[in-house]
């Protein structure tokens, strides 16, 4: 499990899918263009996109609570009975305005400099991996198991070895 894996930032299609996945259980207004939001969030990570969506949802909830309080105050001031009002949600979905406000606070967690470092690191890992294309099993006609250096492979000739580890 000691492997380092470079996972690049999501491309536009992936960002769009991330936004849809994060918002799948949230009521989003039909005029919110998630494809456009994915396009303008170049360089944002999945966590950054999730933060944008969560902030927009919290803004919608906050607005709904404020409107509910205002409605209750208006009913109380009019001397009406609060039990007679319907339980309609005054902010039933996350709107463009919520996303626009959320984007004012949006930030990228990975800088361009960090991306360059990670990409260089990825290239270094690719170049230093294993045998590359030089590894090849010997043909059966060559007499069987030998190492790349020409010596016997692991286990070959072990019966002749007096210093067997297990006997």
C-alpha positions as CSV (number, residue, x, y, z in Angstrom):
1,X,0.0,0.0,0.0
2,X,3.0,2.3,-0.3
3,X,2.0,3.7,-3.7
4,X,1.7,7.3,-4.7
5,X,-1.0,8.0,-7.2
6,X,-1.4,11.2,-9.1
7,X,-5.0,12.1,-9.8
8,X,-5.4,15.2,-11.9
9,X,-8.0,17.9,-11.3
10,X,-11.4,17.1,-12.9
11,X,-12.0,18.2,-16.5
12,X,-15.1,20.1,-17.5
13,X,-17.2,17.0,-18.0
14,X,-16.1,15.5,-14.7
15,X,-16.8,18.8,-12.9
16,X,-20.3,18.8,-14.4
17,X,-20.8,15.2,-13.1
18,X,-19.5,16.1,-9.7
19,X,-21.9,19.1,-9.4
20,X,-24.8,16.9,-10.5
21,X,-23.8,14.2,-8.0
22,X,-23.4,16.6,-5.1
23,X,-26.8,18.2,-5.9
24,X,-28.7,15.0,-6.7
25,X,-30.9,15.2,-3.6
26,X,-31.2,19.0,-3.5
27,X,-33.9,21.0,-5.1
28,X,-32.2,23.2,-7.7
29,X,-34.0,25.8,-9.8
30,X,-34.4,24.9,-13.4
31,X,-32.6,28.1,-14.5
32,X,-29.4,27.1,-12.8
33,X,-27.0,26.1,-15.5
34,X,-24.6,23.5,-14.0
35,X,-22.8,23.0,-17.3
36,X,-21.9,26.7,-17.3
37,X,-20.8,26.5,-13.6
38,X,-18.6,23.5,-14.6
39,X,-17.1,25.5,-17.4
40,X,-16.1,28.5,-15.2
41,X,-14.7,26.4,-12.4
42,X,-11.6,25.3,-14.3
43,X,-8.9,24.3,-11.8
44,X,-11.3,23.6,-9.0
45,X,-11.1,20.2,-7.2
46,X,-14.1,18.0,-6.4
47,X,-13.9,19.3,-2.8
48,X,-14.0,22.9,-4.0
49,X,-17.1,22.2,-6.1
50,X,-18.8,20.5,-3.1
51,X,-18.0,23.5,-1.0
52,X,-19.7,25.8,-3.6
53,X,-22.8,23.7,-3.6
54,X,-23.0,23.4,0.1
55,X,-22.6,27.1,0.5
56,X,-25.4,27.7,-2.0
57,X,-27.7,25.3,-0.1
58,X,-26.9,26.9,3.2
59,X,-27.8,30.3,1.7
60,X,-31.1,29.0,0.5
61,X,-31.9,27.5,3.9
62,X,-30.9,30.7,5.6
63,X,-33.1,32.7,3.3
64,X,-36.0,30.3,3.9
65,X,-35.7,30.6,7.7
66,X,-35.5,34.5,7.4
67,X,-38.7,34.5,5.3
68,X,-40.5,32.2,7.7
69,X,-39.6,34.5,10.6
70,X,-40.8,37.5,8.7
71,X,-44.1,35.7,7.8
72,X,-44.6,34.7,11.5
73,X,-44.0,38.3,12.6
74,X,-46.4,39.6,10.0
75,X,-49.1,37.2,11.2
76,X,-48.5,38.1,14.8
77,X,-48.6,41.8,14.0
78,X,-51.9,41.3,12.2
79,X,-53.3,39.4,15.1
80,X,-53.8,36.3,13.0
81,X,-53.6,32.7,14.0
82,X,-50.4,31.1,12.9
83,X,-52.1,27.7,12.8
84,X,-54.2,28.9,9.9
85,X,-51.3,29.5,7.6
86,X,-50.1,26.8,5.2
87,X,-46.7,25.2,5.6
88,X,-45.5,26.4,2.2
89,X,-41.7,26.7,1.8
90,X,-41.0,30.3,0.9
91,X,-37.6,29.3,-0.7
92,X,-38.3,25.8,-2.2
93,X,-35.1,25.5,-4.2
94,X,-31.5,26.6,-4.6
95,X,-31.6,29.5,-7.1
96,X,-29.1,31.2,-9.4
97,X,-28.8,34.0,-6.8
98,X,-27.6,31.5,-4.2
99,X,-25.0,30.1,-6.5
100,X,-23.9,33.6,-7.6
101,X,-23.4,34.5,-3.9
102,X,-21.6,31.2,-3.2
103,X,-19.2,31.9,-6.1
104,X,-18.2,35.2,-4.5
105,X,-16.6,33.1,-1.8
106,X,-15.3,30.3,-4.0
107,X,-11.6,29.5,-3.9
108,X,-9.4,27.0,-5.5
109,X,-7.5,24.7,-3.1
110,X,-4.8,23.8,-5.6
111,X,-2.8,26.6,-7.1
112,X,-1.3,26.6,-10.6
113,X,2.1,26.2,-9.1
114,X,1.0,23.1,-7.1
115,X,-0.5,21.6,-10.3
116,X,2.8,22.0,-12.1
117,X,4.6,20.3,-9.2
118,X,2.2,17.4,-9.2
119,X,2.4,17.0,-13.0
120,X,6.2,16.9,-12.8
121,X,6.0,14.4,-10.0
122,X,3.6,12.3,-12.1
123,X,6.1,12.3,-15.0
124,X,8.9,11.3,-12.6
125,X,6.9,8.4,-11.3
126,X,6.1,7.2,-14.8
127,X,9.8,7.2,-15.8
128,X,11.0,5.4,-12.7
129,X,8.5,2.5,-12.7
130,X,9.6,-1.1,-12.9
131,X,11.2,-2.8,-15.8
132,X,9.2,-0.9,-18.4
133,X,9.2,-2.6,-21.8
134,X,12.5,-4.5,-21.2
135,X,10.9,-7.3,-19.2
136,X,10.1,-10.6,-21.1
137,X,9.6,-14.1,-19.9
138,X,12.1,-16.6,-21.5
139,X,10.8,-19.0,-24.1
140,X,10.3,-22.6,-23.0
141,X,12.8,-23.7,-25.7
142,X,15.5,-21.6,-23.9
143,X,15.6,-24.1,-21.1
144,X,13.2,-22.7,-18.7
145,X,13.4,-20.3,-15.8
146,X,16.3,-17.8,-15.8
147,X,16.6,-14.3,-14.6
148,X,17.2,-11.3,-16.7
149,X,20.9,-11.6,-15.7
150,X,21.0,-15.2,-17.0
151,X,21.2,-17.0,-13.6
152,X,18.6,-19.5,-12.3
153,X,15.3,-18.0,-11.3
154,X,14.0,-18.2,-7.7
155,X,13.6,-21.7,-6.7
156,X,15.5,-23.2,-9.6
157,X,18.3,-25.5,-8.2
158,X,17.0,-25.1,-4.6
159,X,17.2,-28.9,-4.1
160,X,21.0,-28.7,-4.6
161,X,21.4,-26.0,-2.0
162,X,22.7,-27.3,1.3
163,X,21.7,-24.1,3.1
164,X,18.0,-24.4,2.5
165,X,16.3,-21.9,4.7
166,X,13.4,-24.2,5.7
167,X,15.3,-27.5,6.3
